[in-house]
Amino acid sequence: MEASTVAVVTGASRGLGQALAGRLLASGAHVITIARSQNTELTDLARQHGARLQQIQADLSQAATIESAAGMLSAALPQGATRYLLLNNAGTVDPVSLADGLFDAAAIERAFNLNVNAVMVLSAAFLRSTSADADRRILNVSSGAGRKPTRGWGVYCATKAALDHYTAVLADEHPDLRIAALAPGVIDTAMQERIRSSERGQFPDLERFVNLHESGQLASPDAVAAKILRHLLSDAYGHELLDDIRNYD
Ligand SMILES: NC(=O)c1ccc[n+]([C@@H]2O[C@H](COP(=O)([O-])OP(=O)(O)OC[C@H]3O[C@@H](n4cnc5c(N)ncnc54)[C@H](OP(=O)(O)O)[C@@H]3O)[C@@H](O)[C@H]2O)c1
């Protein structure tokens, strides 16, 4: 990839997002990230590869800051690139609770803001600020949890199911776009640490995730990022709307 590829990656300060942004920078793409914190390893990588990096700091769990982040994104997106990528990766599994304990409406709102609403507003900014003549691709990082009910994850499952269905609407409205909602598999990130720290009473599947970790079955963020980018840049990308990266080599 060369500098005429511009890639936007949300949640690039750690985990899967950092690995995706790092690989994009190493390929020479111009990368714009959005998260609450900046990542100095990405700054170093950009310098090392002579790639352009802009890190926008924004809390995507609040409506007002989603809107200002979208404004900053529109201003940062350069004109004239041949390819534009939007990787909606930032996400949270919180609040983890059985349905009869979901009283904290503000916590539920923050989860929907981050996992769903920010994706919609940033996608709007991306669509309005880039030319339909370019090769435009959107990747919404979903989860198996959006497709299979998981006890204790009422909020997380609902946000990812909403993300999947929004992706289908976007694809319908924009046949020119290549787009998919992609489940990335189980990855060794801070999100998995958070899952393992869940209260057993609120998350009955806890043991399964502890076992996956103890038996070394979590994929590395870099290996998953490599597979995702290979698929995202391939001709097959977008043929399957609701997809799972484990379907690919
Ligand atoms: N890990 C897995 O096993 C797994 C499985 C299925 C799906 N996924 C999905 O994969 C994606 C990445 O997950 P991950 O495991 O890499 O998670 P992670 O390690 O917890 O990283 C989450 C990223 O999202 C950003 N983020 C969190 N809250 C934010 C906020 N309020 N505003 C802006 N950015 C925020 C974080 O940056 P800051 O904290 O700096 O803001 C961080 O960069 C998520 O959509 C997740 O649902 C993960």
The ligand as a MOL file (V3000), in Angstrom:
LIG
                    3D

  0  0  0     0  0            999 V3000
M  V30 BEGIN CTAB
M  V30 COUNTS 48 52 0 0 0
M  V30 BEGIN ATOM
M  V30 1 N -10.7040 -9.3030 22.1970 0
M  V30 2 C -11.6000 -10.1750 21.7510 0
M  V30 3 O -11.5250 -11.3910 22.0500 0
M  V30 4 C -12.7290 -9.7210 20.8800 0
M  V30 5 C -13.6520 -10.6890 20.4350 0
M  V30 6 C -14.7140 -10.2950 19.6080 0
M  V30 7 C -14.8110 -8.9620 19.2360 0
M  V30 8 N -13.9030 -8.0340 19.6780 0 CHG=1
M  V30 9 C -14.0710 -6.6560 19.2350 0
M  V30 10 O -12.8230 -6.1730 18.7430 0
M  V30 11 C -12.7320 -4.7560 18.9290 0
M  V30 12 C -11.4040 -4.4060 19.5830 0
M  V30 13 O -11.3600 -5.0400 20.8510 0
M  V30 14 P -10.0090 -5.2320 21.6940 0
M  V30 15 O -10.0770 -6.6020 22.2330 0
M  V30 16 O -8.8340 -4.7760 20.9410 0 CHG=-1
M  V30 17 O -10.3410 -4.2410 22.9170 0
M  V30 18 P -9.3820 -3.4000 23.8830 0
M  V30 19 O -8.0450 -4.0170 23.9780 0
M  V30 20 O -10.1690 -3.1920 25.1230 0
M  V30 21 O -9.2360 -2.0070 23.0890 0
M  V30 22 C -10.3550 -1.1910 22.9080 0
M  V30 23 C -9.9720 0.0450 22.1290 0
M  V30 24 O -11.1650 0.8580 22.0720 0
M  V30 25 C -10.8620 2.1440 22.5770 0
M  V30 26 N -11.9580 2.6930 23.3700 0
M  V30 27 C -12.5370 2.1330 24.4760 0
M  V30 28 N -13.4220 2.9890 25.0040 0
M  V30 29 C -13.3720 4.1120 24.2190 0
M  V30 30 C -14.0340 5.3550 24.2750 0
M  V30 31 N -14.9130 5.6300 25.2460 0
M  V30 32 N -13.7700 6.2700 23.3240 0
M  V30 33 C -12.8650 6.0110 22.3480 0
M  V30 34 N -12.2070 4.8550 22.2450 0
M  V30 35 C -12.4540 3.9110 23.1840 0
M  V30 36 C -9.6520 1.9500 23.4960 0
M  V30 37 O -8.8930 3.1570 23.5440 0
M  V30 38 P -8.8700 4.1840 24.7950 0
M  V30 39 O -9.0470 3.3780 26.0510 0
M  V30 40 O -7.5480 4.8460 24.6630 0
M  V30 41 O -9.9940 5.1180 24.5280 0
M  V30 42 C -8.8800 0.8550 22.8020 0
M  V30 43 O -8.0010 1.4050 21.8550 0
M  V30 44 C -13.9680 -4.3670 19.7640 0
M  V30 45 O -14.9630 -3.8310 18.9160 0
M  V30 46 C -14.4380 -5.6880 20.3470 0
M  V30 47 O -15.8280 -5.6940 20.6190 0
M  V30 48 C -12.8740 -8.3880 20.4820 0
M  V30 END ATOM
M  V30 BEGIN BOND
M  V30 1 1 1 2
M  V30 2 2 2 3
M  V30 3 1 2 4
M  V30 4 1 4 5
M  V30 5 2 4 48
M  V30 6 2 5 6
M  V30 7 1 6 7
M  V30 8 2 7 8
M  V30 9 1 8 9
M  V30 10 1 8 48
M  V30 11 1 9 10
M  V30 12 1 9 46
M  V30 13 1 10 11
M  V30 14 1 11 12
M  V30 15 1 11 44
M  V30 16 1 12 13
M  V30 17 1 13 14
M  V30 18 2 14 15
M  V30 19 1 14 16
M  V30 20 1 14 17
M  V30 21 1 17 18
M  V30 22 2 18 19
M  V30 23 1 18 20
M  V30 24 1 18 21
M  V30 25 1 21 22
M  V30 26 1 22 23
M  V30 27 1 23 24
M  V30 28 1 23 42
M  V30 29 1 24 25
M  V30 30 1 25 26
M  V30 31 1 25 36
M  V30 32 1 26 27
M  V30 33 1 26 35
M  V30 34 2 27 28
M  V30 35 1 28 29
M  V30 36 1 29 30
M  V30 37 2 29 35
M  V30 38 1 30 31
M  V30 39 2 30 32
M  V30 40 1 32 33
M  V30 41 2 33 34
M  V30 42 1 34 35
M  V30 43 1 36 37
M  V30 44 1 36 42
M  V30 45 1 37 38
M  V30 46 2 38 39
M  V30 47 1 38 40
M  V30 48 1 38 41
M  V30 49 1 42 43
M  V30 50 1 44 45
M  V30 51 1 44 46
M  V30 52 1 46 47
M  V30 END BOND
M  V30 END CTAB
M  END
